[in-house]
Amino acid sequence: MNSVLPATDDTRVWDIWLSMYQVPCLSVALELELFESLDAKPDSAEGLAERRGFNLRGLRALLPMLMQQGLLHLHDGCYQLNETSRTYMLKSSPLFWGGLFSRIAKTQPPHKLLLETVNNQRALAAKTRAADGWESGHVDMAMAREVTAFMHSHSVASAAGMTKTFDFSRTRKVLDVGGGSGCFSIALARLRADIRCTVMELPAICELAQQYIADAGVSAQVDTVVVDMFRQAWPAGYDTHFFSNIFHDWGFETCLDLAQRSHAALPEGGRILLHEMLLDDGGLTPAPAVTFSLLMAMGTLGQQFTYGQLRELLQTAGFRNISCRQTYGYFSIVSAEK
Ligand SMILES: C[S@@+](CC[C@H](N)C(=O)[O-])C[C@H]1O[C@@H](n2cnc3c(N)ncnc32)[C@H](O)[C@@H]1O
């Protein structure tokens, strides 16, 4: 069965999901008195983190969100208040909205998570080992099932979409690194009968992916292999390494490690493809990528990248002929050759 391009892209659904992180940004900024701090002295994320003892990674995710919300301006590299925030977000203002948001904060789990992320209380912020936690390779089946279904939902439309907008004419054998449910491999198998894909994943996720693959009727073209991408040797014999939403889980050094492992395992002329929601240069737009980056700051060691950052990373790992194209909805593919 050939994959069918969805009648409309899923950007509206993304917008609805991501909108739930708008209010926590404001309630956390109010609780931490960020507006008072920036009123006293406009500052960069680095300066504010230093001055107030906040987590820099958390602030780098939060401040662009407040800009997107129209509550801060950026001038000469320093965030500063505007008319809206000066009028409604300062405790000293007779028009202060804080009473409402402090009450809402108590009922919103993302508020607590974001507060801990910015307020330097999270063990995550101090973690230095790349593959700890979920990524230790010991994911129980209940958690794996829940998270895989979650990721399948947000990826399945962009998987079908990318097969219509990206050139896979040279692709024959794909290693789908951290492929989750296998939705990208399934979409590629449906694109052409001569494409073979392998979902490389942790044990519990491989077991689940096999079910998704069987349900899609593409078991003859798509299989799975249990490999911990950080600790075990990668299989050879693939002309394409496909990573969707993998680099955004990790810091720059770990992504470089993944890119180098990929480079080592690919044949000459083989391609690496990074499917990600990209930030514009400067990292302050577009709004969905800024919000997705905030989610990554709260839940992973990663963030969304700009094309420039990924290009630099791939160049450092030894790749050449690097390019980028928007593929479907909010997603793009950055591609490069060995
Ligand atoms: C954000 S999900 C992306 C899933 C899928 N590629 C997508 O875009 O929907 C990250 C995936 O990386 C996998 N992963 C995490 N650590 C891994 C490891 N050490 N080895 C192999 N896969 C790993 C997870 O199991 C998870 O399925």
PDBQT file of the ligand as one rigid body, heavy atoms in Angstrom, charges set to zero:
ROOT
HETATM    1  C1  LIG A 401      12.082  11.344  20.889  1.00  0.00    +0.000 C 
HETATM    2  S1  LIG A 401      12.028   9.625  20.537  1.00  0.00    +0.000 S 
HETATM    3  C2  LIG A 401      11.990   9.646  18.754  1.00  0.00    +0.000 C 
HETATM    4  C3  LIG A 401      11.225   8.496  18.160  1.00  0.00    +0.000 C 
HETATM    5  C4  LIG A 401      11.011   8.568  16.660  1.00  0.00    +0.000 C 
HETATM    6  N1  LIG A 401      12.270   8.585  15.943  1.00  0.00    +0.000 N 
HETATM    7  C5  LIG A 401      10.155   9.770  16.329  1.00  0.00    +0.000 C 
HETATM    8  O1  LIG A 401      10.667  10.749  15.765  1.00  0.00    +0.000 OA
HETATM    9  O2  LIG A 401       8.968   9.734  16.628  1.00  0.00    +0.000 OA
HETATM   10  C6  LIG A 401      13.653   9.067  20.940  1.00  0.00    +0.000 C 
HETATM   11  C7  LIG A 401      13.858   7.589  20.737  1.00  0.00    +0.000 C 
HETATM   12  O3  LIG A 401      15.214   7.292  21.007  1.00  0.00    +0.000 OA
HETATM   13  C8  LIG A 401      15.256   6.021  21.603  1.00  0.00    +0.000 C 
HETATM   14  N2  LIG A 401      16.494   5.867  22.380  1.00  0.00    +0.000 N 
HETATM   15  C9  LIG A 401      16.837   6.539  23.483  1.00  0.00    +0.000 A 
HETATM   16  N3  LIG A 401      18.022   6.120  23.941  1.00  0.00    +0.000 NA
HETATM   17  C10 LIG A 401      18.426   5.135  23.111  1.00  0.00    +0.000 A 
HETATM   18  C11 LIG A 401      19.580   4.307  23.078  1.00  0.00    +0.000 A 
HETATM   19  N4  LIG A 401      20.521   4.425  24.003  1.00  0.00    +0.000 N 
HETATM   20  N5  LIG A 401      19.695   3.421  22.066  1.00  0.00    +0.000 NA
HETATM   21  C12 LIG A 401      18.717   3.304  21.129  1.00  0.00    +0.000 A 
HETATM   22  N6  LIG A 401      17.600   4.069  21.110  1.00  0.00    +0.000 NA
HETATM   23  C13 LIG A 401      17.456   4.966  22.107  1.00  0.00    +0.000 A 
HETATM   24  C14 LIG A 401      14.041   6.000  22.514  1.00  0.00    +0.000 C 
HETATM   25  O4  LIG A 401      13.670   4.683  22.872  1.00  0.00    +0.000 OA
HETATM   26  C15 LIG A 401      13.020   6.735  21.678  1.00  0.00    +0.000 C 
HETATM   27  O5  LIG A 401      12.208   5.859  20.934  1.00  0.00    +0.000 OA
ENDROOT
TORSDOF 0
